[in-house]
Amino acid sequence: MYPNDLLYTKTHEWARVEGETATMGVTWFAQEQLGDLTFVELPEIGRSVTPGEEIGSVESVKAASEIYSPLAGEVIKVNQDLENAPELVNQDPYGRGWMVRIRLSARPEGLLEASAYAALTAGQGH
């Protein structure tokens, strides 16, 4: 259910680390809990972020929720497609629904592997 090549946070973000950069978004579990997304707010390109820092938000028909950075670094790209099509997060959270690309300034720490994240979410609404 959760791709093994990703790292996860306890606040339901994922990160795909590729060398000096990482792509991040929210997990299938997060989008499922929120329901149909109606709005995504992403950080500015060039912004420095730290792990656990609020960097944006998502709104759905059911709720609003903050997005937290899983990593330390600089925002180098945001998914502009989400501005007009926030439903991409619901349809493909690990692909076309990605949110932010970060140039890493430190090694990822304290993130969960897929099996640990699956165990975390097992008792939370599945």
The first five atom37 places (N, CA, C, CB, O) and aatype in JSON, in Angstrom:
{
  "aatype": [12, 18, 14, 2, 3, 10, 10, 18, 16, 11, 16, 8, 6, 17, 0, 1, 19, 6, 7, 6, 16, 0, 16, 12, 7, 19, 16, 17, 13, 0, 5, 6, 5, 10, 7, 3, 10, 16, 13, 19, 6, 10, 14, 6, 9, 7, 1, 15, 19, 16, 14, 7, 6, 6, 9, 7, 15, 19, 6, 15, 19, 11, 0, 0, 15, 6, 9, 18, 15, 14, 10, 0, 7, 6, 19, 9, 11, 19, 2, 5, 3, 10, 6, 2, 0, 14, 6, 10, 19, 2, 5, 3, 14, 18, 7, 1, 7, 17, 12, 19, 1, 9, 1, 10, 15, 0, 1, 14, 6, 7, 10, 10, 6, 0, 15, 0, 18, 0, 0, 10, 16, 0, 7, 5, 7, 8],
  "atom_mask": [
    [1, 1, 1, 1, 1],
    [1, 1, 1, 1, 1],
    [1, 1, 1, 1, 1],
    [1, 1, 1, 1, 1],
    [1, 1, 1, 1, 1],
    [1, 1, 1, 1, 1],
    [1, 1, 1, 1, 1],
    [1, 1, 1, 1, 1],
    [1, 1, 1, 1, 1],
    [1, 1, 1, 1, 1],
    [1, 1, 1, 1, 1],
    [1, 1, 1, 1, 1],
    [1, 1, 1, 1, 1],
    [1, 1, 1, 1, 1],
    [1, 1, 1, 1, 1],
    [1, 1, 1, 1, 1],
    [1, 1, 1, 1, 1],
    [1, 1, 1, 1, 1],
    [1, 1, 1, 0, 1],
    [1, 1, 1, 1, 1],
    [1, 1, 1, 1, 1],
    [1, 1, 1, 1, 1],
    [1, 1, 1, 1, 1],
    [1, 1, 1, 1, 1],
    [1, 1, 1, 0, 1],
    [1, 1, 1, 1, 1],
    [1, 1, 1, 1, 1],
    [1, 1, 1, 1, 1],
    [1, 1, 1, 1, 1],
    [1, 1, 1, 1, 1],
    [1, 1, 1, 1, 1],
    [1, 1, 1, 1, 1],
    [1, 1, 1, 1, 1],
    [1, 1, 1, 1, 1],
    [1, 1, 1, 0, 1],
    [1, 1, 1, 1, 1],
    [1, 1, 1, 1, 1],
    [1, 1, 1, 1, 1],
    [1, 1, 1, 1, 1],
    [1, 1, 1, 1, 1],
    [1, 1, 1, 1, 1],
    [1, 1, 1, 1, 1],
    [1, 1, 1, 1, 1],
    [1, 1, 1, 1, 1],
    [1, 1, 1, 1, 1],
    [1, 1, 1, 0, 1],
    [1, 1, 1, 1, 1],
    [1, 1, 1, 1, 1],
    [1, 1, 1, 1, 1],
    [1, 1, 1, 1, 1],
    [1, 1, 1, 1, 1],
    [1, 1, 1, 0, 1],
    [1, 1, 1, 1, 1],
    [1, 1, 1, 1, 1],
    [1, 1, 1, 1, 1],
    [1, 1, 1, 0, 1],
    [1, 1, 1, 1, 1],
    [1, 1, 1, 1, 1],
    [1, 1, 1, 1, 1],
    [1, 1, 1, 1, 1],
    [1, 1, 1, 1, 1],
    [1, 1, 1, 1, 1],
    [1, 1, 1, 1, 1],
    [1, 1, 1, 1, 1],
    [1, 1, 1, 1, 1],
    [1, 1, 1, 1, 1],
    [1, 1, 1, 1, 1],
    [1, 1, 1, 1, 1],
    [1, 1, 1, 1, 1],
    [1, 1, 1, 1, 1],
    [1, 1, 1, 1, 1],
    [1, 1, 1, 1, 1],
    [1, 1, 1, 0, 1],
    [1, 1, 1, 1, 1],
    [1, 1, 1, 1, 1],
    [1, 1, 1, 1, 1],
    [1, 1, 1, 1, 1],
    [1, 1, 1, 1, 1],
    [1, 1, 1, 1, 1],
    [1, 1, 1, 1, 1],
    [1, 1, 1, 1, 1],
    [1, 1, 1, 1, 1],
    [1, 1, 1, 1, 1],
    [1, 1, 1, 1, 1],
    [1, 1, 1, 1, 1],
    [1, 1, 1, 1, 1],
    [1, 1, 1, 1, 1],
    [1, 1, 1, 1, 1],
    [1, 1, 1, 1, 1],
    [1, 1, 1, 1, 1],
    [1, 1, 1, 1, 1],
    [1, 1, 1, 1, 1],
    [1, 1, 1, 1, 1],
    [1, 1, 1, 1, 1],
    [1, 1, 1, 0, 1],
    [1, 1, 1, 1, 1],
    [1, 1, 1, 0, 1],
    [1, 1, 1, 1, 1],
    [1, 1, 1, 1, 1],
    [1, 1, 1, 1, 1],
    [1, 1, 1, 1, 1],
    [1, 1, 1, 1, 1],
    [1, 1, 1, 1, 1],
    [1, 1, 1, 1, 1],
    [1, 1, 1, 1, 1],
    [1, 1, 1, 1, 1],
    [1, 1, 1, 1, 1],
    [1, 1, 1, 1, 1],
    [1, 1, 1, 1, 1],
    [1, 1, 1, 0, 1],
    [1, 1, 1, 1, 1],
    [1, 1, 1, 1, 1],
    [1, 1, 1, 1, 1],
    [1, 1, 1, 1, 1],
    [1, 1, 1, 1, 1],
    [1, 1, 1, 1, 1],
    [1, 1, 1, 1, 1],
    [1, 1, 1, 1, 1],
    [1, 1, 1, 1, 1],
    [1, 1, 1, 1, 1],
    [1, 1, 1, 1, 1],
    [1, 1, 1, 1, 1],
    [1, 1, 1, 0, 1],
    [1, 1, 1, 1, 1],
    [1, 1, 1, 0, 1],
    [1, 1, 1, 1, 1]
  ],
  "atom_positions": [
    [[0.82, -1.2, 0.0], [0.0, 0.0, 0.0], [0.87, 1.27, 0.0], [-0.94, 0.0, 1.22], [0.54, 2.24, -0.68]],
    [[1.97, 1.26, 0.75], [2.88, 2.41, 0.79], [4.17, 2.01, 0.09], [3.15, 2.87, 2.26], [4.8, 1.03, 0.47]],
    [[4.58, 2.78, -0.93], [5.79, 2.42, -1.68], [7.02, 2.28, -0.77], [6.06, 3.47, -2.75], [7.27, 3.13, 0.09]],
    [[7.77, 1.22, -0.99], [8.95, 0.92, -0.16], [10.13, 1.84, -0.41], [9.38, -0.48, -0.39], [11.04, 1.91, 0.41]],
    [[10.12, 2.56, -1.56], [11.26, 3.43, -1.87], [11.1, 4.83, -1.26], [11.43, 3.54, -3.38], [11.94, 5.71, -1.49]],
    [[10.05, 5.04, -0.49], [9.81, 6.35, 0.13], [10.07, 6.3, 1.63], [8.37, 6.81, -0.14], [10.08, 5.23, 2.24]],
    [[10.28, 7.48, 2.2], [10.36, 7.65, 3.65], [9.12, 8.42, 4.07], [11.68, 8.38, 4.09], [8.57, 9.2, 3.3]],
    [[8.68, 8.21, 5.32], [7.41, 8.77, 5.77], [7.57, 9.49, 7.1], [6.36, 7.66, 5.9], [8.48, 9.2, 7.88]],
    [[6.66, 10.45, 7.36], [6.63, 11.13, 8.65], [5.4, 10.68, 9.42], [6.62, 12.67, 8.46], [4.46, 10.13, 8.86]],
    [[5.44, 10.93, 10.72], [4.28, 10.62, 11.56], [3.13, 11.58, 11.28], [4.65, 10.68, 13.04], [1.99, 11.32, 11.69]],
    [[3.4, 12.69, 10.58], [2.35, 13.64, 10.21], [1.85, 13.4, 8.79], [2.87, 15.07, 10.35], [1.15, 14.25, 8.23]],
    [[2.2, 12.25, 8.2], [1.63, 11.75, 6.95], [2.14, 12.43, 5.68], [0.16, 11.89, 7.0], [1.4, 12.6, 4.71]],
    [[3.42, 12.82, 5.7], [4.08, 13.25, 4.47], [5.03, 12.15, 4.02], [4.84, 14.6, 4.68], [5.46, 11.33, 4.83]],
    [[5.35, 12.13, 2.74], [6.33, 11.17, 2.21], [7.46, 11.95, 1.54], [5.67, 10.18, 1.2], [7.3, 13.1, 1.15]],
    [[8.61, 11.28, 1.43], [9.76, 11.87, 0.75], [10.45, 10.8, -0.08], [10.75, 12.5, 1.77], [10.68, 9.68, 0.38]],
    [[10.79, 11.16, -1.32], [11.58, 10.28, -2.2], [12.93, 10.97, -2.38], [10.85, 10.03, -3.61], [13.05, 11.96, -3.09]],
    [[13.94, 10.43, -1.71], [15.28, 11.03, -1.75], [16.04, 10.46, -2.95], [16.06, 10.77, -0.42], [16.15, 9.25, -3.11]],
    [[16.56, 11.38, -3.78], [17.33, 11.0, -4.97], [18.58, 11.86, -5.0], [16.48, 11.18, -6.29], [18.57, 12.98, -5.52]],
    [[19.66, 11.33, -4.44], [20.91, 12.08, -4.4], [20.8, 13.28, -3.47], [0.0, 0.0, 0.0], [20.53, 13.14, -2.28]],
    [[21.02, 14.47, -4.03], [21.01, 15.71, -3.24], [19.63, 16.37, -3.18], [22.0, 16.69, -3.82], [19.47, 17.41, -2.54]],
    [[18.64, 15.77, -3.83], [17.3, 16.35, -3.81], [16.29, 15.32, -3.33], [16.91, 16.87, -5.2], [16.55, 14.12, -3.3]],
    [[15.12, 15.84, -2.97], [14.02, 14.96, -2.56], [12.71, 15.58, -3.03], [14.02, 14.75, -1.01], [12.55, 16.8, -3.06]],
    [[11.79, 14.7, -3.4], [10.44, 15.1, -3.75], [9.56, 14.69, -2.59], [9.96, 14.45, -5.1], [9.77, 13.64, -1.99]],
    [[8.55, 15.52, -2.26], [7.68, 15.18, -1.15], [6.22, 15.47, -1.48], [8.09, 15.95, 0.1], [5.91, 16.2, -2.42]],
    [[5.35, 14.87, -0.69], [3.92, 15.09, -0.81], [3.23, 14.53, 0.41], [0.0, 0.0, 0.0], [3.88, 14.25, 1.42]],
    [[1.92, 14.35, 0.32], [1.2, 13.72, 1.43], [0.85, 12.3, 1.03], [-0.09, 14.53, 1.79], [0.73, 11.98, -0.15]],
    [[0.69, 11.45, 2.02], [0.48, 10.02, 1.79], [-0.95, 9.72, 1.35], [0.82, 9.24, 3.04], [-1.86, 10.54, 1.47]],
    [[-1.11, 8.5, 0.85], [-2.43, 8.0, 0.48], [-3.34, 8.07, 1.7], [-2.35, 6.54, -0.05], [-4.49, 8.49, 1.59]],
    [[-2.84, 7.68, 2.85], [-3.63, 7.73, 4.09], [-4.12, 9.15, 4.36], [-2.79, 7.22, 5.28], [-5.3, 9.34, 4.68]],
    [[-3.24, 10.14, 4.22], [-3.61, 11.54, 4.49], [-4.7, 12.01, 3.55], [-2.38, 12.46, 4.36], [-5.69, 12.59, 3.99]],
    [[-4.54, 11.76, 2.25], [-5.55, 12.24, 1.31], [-6.87, 11.51, 1.51], [-5.07, 12.05, -0.14], [-7.94, 12.09, 1.31]],
    [[-6.81, 10.24, 1.92], [-8.01, 9.46, 2.18], [-8.77, 10.03, 3.39], [-7.65, 7.98, 2.41], [-10.0, 10.1, 3.37]],
    [[-8.05, 10.42, 4.43], [-8.65, 11.0, 5.62], [-9.27, 12.36, 5.32], [-7.61, 11.13, 6.73], [-10.33, 12.71, 5.86]],
    [[-8.61, 13.14, 4.46], [-9.1, 14.48, 4.14], [-10.3, 14.48, 3.2], [-7.99, 15.29, 3.51], [-11.17, 15.34, 3.3]],
    [[-10.36, 13.51, 2.31], [-11.41, 13.5, 1.29], [-10.97, 14.32, 0.09], [0.0, 0.0, 0.0], [-9.78, 14.6, -0.08]],
    [[-11.92, 14.71, -0.74], [-11.62, 15.4, -2.0], [-10.99, 16.76, -1.74], [-12.89, 15.56, -2.84], [-11.62, 17.63, -1.13]],
    [[-9.75, 16.94, -2.2], [-9.05, 18.2, -2.0], [-9.62, 19.28, -2.92], [-7.55, 18.04, -2.23], [-9.91, 19.03, -4.09]],
    [[-9.75, 20.49, -2.35], [-10.28, 21.62, -3.11], [-9.24, 22.72, -3.28], [-11.52, 22.17, -2.44], [-9.41, 23.6, -4.12]],
    [[-8.16, 22.69, -2.48], [-7.16, 23.75, -2.52], [-5.85, 23.24, -1.94], [-7.64, 25.0, -1.76], [-5.85, 22.53, -0.93]],
    [[-4.73, 23.6, -2.57], [-3.4, 23.26, -2.07], [-2.57, 24.54, -2.05], [-2.7, 22.15, -2.96], [-2.48, 25.24, -3.06]],
    [[-1.98, 24.85, -0.9], [-1.08, 26.0, -0.77], [0.33, 25.47, -0.56], [-1.51, 26.94, 0.41], [0.57, 24.7, 0.37]],
    [[1.27, 25.88, -1.42], [2.64, 25.38, -1.37], [3.6, 26.53, -1.07], [3.02, 24.69, -2.71], [3.26, 27.7, -1.27]],
    [[4.8, 26.21, -0.59], [5.77, 27.27, -0.24], [6.37, 27.94, -1.47], [6.88, 26.7, 0.62], [6.25, 27.44, -2.59]],
    [[7.02, 29.06, -1.24], [7.71, 29.79, -2.31], [9.0, 29.05, -2.69], [8.03, 31.23, -1.86], [9.66, 28.47, -1.83]],
    [[9.35, 29.08, -3.96], [10.64, 28.55, -4.41], [11.74, 29.42, -3.8], [10.74, 28.54, -5.99], [11.64, 30.64, -3.77]],
    [[12.79, 28.76, -3.3], [13.9, 29.47, -2.66], [13.8, 29.5, -1.15], [0.0, 0.0, 0.0], [14.75, 29.89, -0.47]],
    [[12.66, 29.08, -0.62], [12.48, 29.09, 0.83], [13.31, 27.98, 1.49], [10.98, 28.92, 1.19], [13.35, 26.86, 0.99]],
    [[13.96, 28.32, 2.59], [14.66, 27.31, 3.39], [13.66, 26.65, 4.33], [15.85, 27.94, 4.19], [12.83, 27.33, 4.94]],
    [[13.75, 25.33, 4.45], [12.82, 24.59, 5.31], [13.6, 23.68, 6.25], [11.83, 23.78, 4.47], [14.71, 23.25, 5.95]],
    [[12.98, 23.39, 7.38], [13.56, 22.47, 8.35], [12.55, 21.37, 8.64], [13.97, 23.22, 9.66], [11.35, 21.57, 8.46]],
    [[13.02, 20.2, 9.08], [12.1, 19.1, 9.36], [11.06, 19.51, 10.41], [12.87, 17.86, 9.85], [11.38, 20.09, 11.44]],
    [[9.8, 19.21, 10.1], [8.71, 19.51, 11.02], [8.13, 20.9, 10.86], [0.0, 0.0, 0.0], [7.12, 21.23, 11.49]],
    [[8.74, 21.74, 10.02], [8.25, 23.1, 9.81], [7.03, 23.08, 8.9], [9.36, 23.99, 9.21], [7.0, 22.35, 7.91]],
    [[6.02, 23.89, 9.23], [4.85, 24.01, 8.38], [5.24, 24.73, 7.1], [3.69, 24.75, 9.12], [5.77, 25.84, 7.14]],
    [[4.97, 24.11, 5.96], [5.38, 24.72, 4.68], [4.21, 24.96, 3.74], [6.39, 23.85, 3.99], [4.4, 25.49, 2.64]],
    [[3.02, 24.57, 4.13], [1.86, 24.76, 3.27], [0.63, 24.16, 3.91], [0.0, 0.0, 0.0], [0.64, 23.78, 5.08]],
    [[-0.43, 24.09, 3.11], [-1.66, 23.49, 3.63], [-2.48, 22.92, 2.5], [-2.48, 24.53, 4.42], [-2.29, 23.24, 1.32]],
    [[-3.4, 22.06, 2.88], [-4.37, 21.52, 1.94], [-5.75, 21.7, 2.56], [-4.09, 20.0, 1.62], [-5.92, 21.65, 3.78]],
    [[-6.73, 21.93, 1.69], [-8.11, 22.04, 2.15], [-8.94, 21.06, 1.34], [-8.65, 23.49, 2.0], [-8.71, 20.84, 0.16]],
    [[-9.92, 20.48, 2.03], [-10.81, 19.53, 1.37], [-12.25, 19.89, 1.76], [-10.47, 18.06, 1.76], [-12.49, 20.83, 2.52]],
    [[-13.17, 19.12, 1.23], [-14.57, 19.34, 1.59], [-14.81, 19.03, 3.07], [-15.49, 18.48, 0.71], [-15.79, 19.5, 3.64]],
    [[-13.93, 18.24, 3.68], [-14.11, 17.84, 5.08], [-13.27, 18.63, 6.07], [-13.79, 16.4, 5.23], [-13.71, 18.87, 7.19]],
    [[-12.07, 19.05, 5.67], [-11.15, 19.63, 6.65], [-10.02, 20.39, 5.97], [-10.56, 18.53, 7.54], [-9.84, 20.33, 4.75]],
    [[-9.27, 21.11, 6.8], [-8.03, 21.75, 6.34], [-6.9, 21.13, 7.16], [-8.07, 23.33, 6.5], [-7.1, 20.75, 8.32]],
    [[-5.74, 21.03, 6.56], [-4.61, 20.41, 7.26], [-3.32, 21.06, 6.8], [-4.58, 18.88, 7.01], [-3.18, 21.44, 5.63]],
    [[-2.37, 21.18, 7.71], [-1.07, 21.73, 7.38], [-0.21, 20.66, 6.73], [-0.37, 22.28, 8.63], [-0.41, 19.46, 6.92]],
    [[0.76, 21.12, 5.94], [1.78, 20.25, 5.36], [3.09, 20.61, 6.05], [1.87, 20.41, 3.78], [3.43, 21.79, 6.17]],
    [[3.83, 19.6, 6.5], [5.09, 19.82, 7.2], [6.24, 19.25, 6.37], [5.06, 19.17, 8.6], [6.11, 18.19, 5.75]],
    [[7.36, 19.95, 6.37], [8.53, 19.46, 5.66], [9.12, 18.26, 6.38], [9.57, 20.57, 5.51], [9.34, 18.32, 7.59]],
    [[9.39, 17.18, 5.66], [10.06, 16.04, 6.28], [11.58, 16.2, 6.31], [9.71, 14.77, 5.54], [12.28, 15.41, 6.94]],
    [[12.1, 17.25, 5.63], [13.53, 17.36, 5.39], [14.04, 18.78, 5.59], [13.85, 16.89, 3.98], [13.26, 19.73, 5.66]],
    [[15.35, 18.91, 5.67], [15.99, 20.22, 5.72], [16.56, 20.54, 4.36], [17.11, 20.26, 6.8], [17.16, 19.69, 3.7]],
    [[16.37, 21.79, 3.92], [16.93, 22.19, 2.65], [16.24, 23.41, 2.08], [0.0, 0.0, 0.0], [15.66, 24.21, 2.81]],
    [[16.33, 23.54, 0.76], [15.76, 24.69, 0.05], [14.73, 24.2, -0.96], [16.87, 25.52, -0.65], [14.99, 23.25, -1.7]],
    [[13.58, 24.84, -0.99], [12.55, 24.51, -1.98], [13.05, 24.94, -3.35], [11.19, 25.2, -1.63], [13.33, 26.12, -3.58]],
    [[13.17, 23.97, -4.27], [13.67, 24.29, -5.61], [12.58, 24.16, -6.68], [14.84, 23.39, -5.96], [12.76, 24.64, -7.81]],
    [[11.46, 23.52, -6.34], [10.37, 23.38, -7.3], [9.09, 23.07, -6.55], [10.69, 22.27, -8.35], [9.12, 22.38, -5.53]],
    [[7.96, 23.58, -7.05], [6.65, 23.22, -6.52], [5.8, 22.73, -7.68], [5.97, 24.43, -5.79], [6.02, 23.1, -8.83]],
    [[4.83, 21.89, -7.38], [3.97, 21.32, -8.41], [2.87, 22.31, -8.75], [3.37, 19.96, -7.94], [1.83, 22.36, -8.09]],
    [[3.11, 23.1, -9.81], [2.15, 24.12, -10.24], [0.8, 23.53, -10.67], [2.74, 24.93, -11.39], [-0.22, 24.2, -10.6]],
    [[0.81, 22.27, -11.1], [-0.43, 21.64, -11.56], [-1.48, 21.58, -10.46], [-0.15, 20.24, -12.07], [-2.68, 21.55, -10.75]],
    [[-1.05, 21.55, -9.2], [-1.99, 21.42, -8.1], [-2.83, 22.68, -7.88], [-1.26, 21.08, -6.82], [-3.88, 22.64, -7.25]],
    [[-2.34, 23.81, -8.42], [-3.09, 25.06, -8.29], [-4.47, 24.94, -8.94], [-2.3, 26.22, -8.92], [-5.46, 25.39, -8.37]],
    [[-4.51, 24.35, -10.1], [-5.78, 24.2, -10.84], [-6.37, 22.8, -10.73], [-5.57, 24.53, -12.29], [-7.52, 22.59, -11.1]],
    [[-5.59, 21.85, -10.23], [-6.06, 20.46, -10.15], [-5.63, 19.81, -8.83], [-5.53, 19.64, -11.35], [-4.84, 18.86, -8.84]],
    [[-6.14, 20.32, -7.69], [-5.75, 19.73, -6.4], [-6.15, 18.26, -6.27], [-6.37, 20.52, -5.27], [-5.6, 17.54, -5.44]],
    [[-7.1, 17.82, -7.09], [-7.54, 16.43, -7.03], [-6.46, 15.45, -7.45], [-8.75, 16.24, -7.91], [-6.59, 14.25, -7.21]],
    [[-5.37, 15.94, -8.08], [-4.25, 15.05, -8.43], [-3.68, 14.4, -7.17], [-3.15, 15.84, -9.18], [-3.19, 13.28, -7.22]],
    [[-3.73, 15.1, -6.04], [-3.24, 14.54, -4.78], [-4.09, 13.32, -4.39], [-3.26, 15.6, -3.65], [-3.56, 12.33, -3.9]],
    [[-5.41, 13.41, -4.62], [-6.29, 12.28, -4.32], [-6.06, 11.13, -5.3], [-7.74, 12.72, -4.36], [-6.06, 9.97, -4.91]],
    [[-5.88, 11.47, -6.56], [-5.78, 10.45, -7.61], [-4.43, 9.74, -7.62], [-6.03, 11.07, -8.95], [-4.37, 8.54, -7.88]],
    [[-3.35, 10.47, -7.35], [-2.01, 9.92, -7.53], [-1.03, 10.6, -6.56], [-1.53, 10.09, -9.01], [-0.13, 11.32, -7.0]],
    [[-1.19, 10.38, -5.23], [-0.39, 11.13, -4.26], [1.11, 10.92, -4.36], [-0.83, 10.78, -2.9], [1.88, 11.79, -3.95]],
    [[1.56, 9.77, -4.9], [3.0, 9.49, -4.99], [3.56, 9.78, -6.38], [3.26, 8.03, -4.64], [4.76, 9.62, -6.62]],
    [[2.7, 10.21, -7.3], [3.12, 10.5, -8.66], [2.78, 11.93, -9.04], [0.0, 0.0, 0.0], [3.46, 12.86, -8.61]],
    [[1.73, 12.09, -9.84], [1.35, 13.42, -10.33], [0.91, 14.37, -9.21], [0.23, 13.29, -11.35], [0.87, 15.58, -9.41]],
    [[0.6, 13.83, -8.04], [0.17, 14.65, -6.91], [1.31, 15.07, -5.98], [0.0, 0.0, 0.0], [1.05, 15.53, -4.87]],
    [[2.57, 14.91, -6.42], [3.7, 15.38, -5.61], [3.53, 16.87, -5.35], [5.07, 15.09, -6.32], [2.82, 17.56, -6.09]],
    [[4.18, 17.38, -4.3], [3.98, 18.79, -3.93], [5.21, 19.66, -4.07], [3.49, 18.86, -2.54], [5.15, 20.72, -4.7]],
    [[6.33, 19.24, -3.48], [7.5, 20.1, -3.38], [8.77, 19.29, -3.65], [7.57, 20.76, -1.98], [8.86, 18.12, -3.28]],
    [[9.74, 19.93, -4.31], [11.07, 19.35, -4.48], [12.05, 20.2, -3.67], [11.5, 19.28, -6.01], [12.04, 21.42, -3.75]],
    [[12.88, 19.52, -2.88], [13.8, 20.19, -1.95], [15.24, 19.78, -2.25], [13.43, 19.84, -0.49], [15.53, 18.6, -2.44]],
    [[16.15, 20.79, -2.3], [17.59, 20.49, -2.36], [18.01, 20.31, -0.9], [18.43, 21.66, -3.1], [17.89, 21.22, -0.09]],
    [[18.51, 19.13, -0.59], [18.82, 18.78, 0.79], [20.04, 19.52, 1.33], [19.03, 17.29, 0.91], [21.04, 19.68, 0.64]],
    [[19.93, 19.96, 2.59], [21.08, 20.56, 3.27], [21.57, 19.66, 4.4], [20.71, 21.95, 3.82], [22.59, 19.94, 5.03]],
    [[20.84, 18.58, 4.66], [21.22, 17.62, 5.7], [20.63, 16.26, 5.34], [20.74, 18.08, 7.12], [19.67, 16.17, 4.58]],
    [[21.22, 15.23, 5.89], [20.7, 13.88, 5.66], [19.34, 13.73, 6.36], [21.7, 12.82, 6.18], [19.15, 14.27, 7.45]],
    [[18.41, 13.01, 5.75], [17.12, 12.79, 6.4], [17.3, 12.05, 7.72], [16.17, 12.0, 5.46], [18.08, 11.09, 7.81]],
    [[16.58, 12.49, 8.73], [16.66, 11.83, 10.04], [15.26, 11.63, 10.59], [17.51, 12.66, 11.02], [14.37, 12.45, 10.39]],
    [[15.07, 10.52, 11.3], [13.85, 10.29, 12.04], [12.63, 9.95, 11.19], [0.0, 0.0, 0.0], [11.51, 10.01, 11.68]],
    [[12.85, 9.6, 9.93], [11.72, 9.25, 9.07], [11.47, 7.75, 9.13], [11.97, 9.7, 7.62], [12.35, 6.96, 9.48]],
    [[10.25, 7.37, 8.78], [9.83, 5.97, 8.88], [9.95, 5.26, 7.54], [8.39, 5.89, 9.39], [9.73, 5.84, 6.48]],
    [[10.3, 3.98, 7.61], [10.25, 3.12, 6.42], [8.78, 2.77, 6.19], [11.14, 1.82, 6.6], [7.94, 2.97, 7.07]],
    [[8.46, 2.24, 5.02], [7.08, 1.93, 4.65], [6.39, 1.01, 5.66], [7.03, 1.29, 3.28], [5.24, 1.24, 6.02]],
    [[7.09, -0.03, 6.12], [6.46, -0.98, 7.05], [6.11, -0.32, 8.38], [7.38, -2.17, 7.29], [5.07, -0.61, 8.96]],
    [[6.97, 0.56, 8.86], [6.72, 1.27, 10.13], [5.56, 2.26, 9.95], [8.0, 2.02, 10.61], [4.74, 2.42, 10.86]],
    [[5.5, 2.92, 8.79], [4.41, 3.85, 8.55], [3.09, 3.09, 8.44], [4.67, 4.67, 7.28], [2.07, 3.55, 8.95]],
    [[3.1, 1.95, 7.78], [1.88, 1.12, 7.66], [1.4, 0.71, 9.05], [2.15, -0.13, 6.79], [0.19, 0.71, 9.31]],
    [[2.34, 0.36, 9.93], [1.96, -0.02, 11.3], [1.37, 1.18, 12.04], [3.17, -0.57, 12.07], [0.42, 1.03, 12.81]],
    [[1.94, 2.37, 11.82], [1.44, 3.59, 12.46], [0.0, 3.88, 12.06], [2.32, 4.77, 12.1], [-0.81, 4.26, 12.91]],
    [[-0.32, 3.7, 10.79], [-1.65, 4.05, 10.3], [-2.66, 2.92, 10.44], [-1.56, 4.45, 8.85], [-3.85, 3.13, 10.25]],
    [[-2.2, 1.73, 10.78], [-3.08, 0.55, 10.82], [-4.31, 0.75, 11.72], [-2.3, -0.65, 11.3], [-5.4, 0.32, 11.37]],
    [[-4.12, 1.41, 12.85], [-5.25, 1.58, 13.76], [-5.99, 2.91, 13.61], [0.0, 0.0, 0.0], [-6.82, 3.26, 14.44]],
    [[-5.68, 3.64, 12.54], [-6.23, 4.99, 12.4], [-7.18, 5.14, 11.24], [-5.12, 5.97, 12.25], [-6.95, 5.95, 10.34]],
    [[-8.23, 4.39, 11.23], [-9.26, 4.64, 10.24], [-9.24, 3.79, 8.99], [0.0, 0.0, 0.0], [-9.94, 4.09, 8.03]],
    [[-8.44, 2.73, 8.99], [-8.48, 1.81, 7.84], [-9.46, 0.71, 8.11], [-7.11, 1.22, 7.54], [-9.65, -0.17, 7.27]]
  ]
}
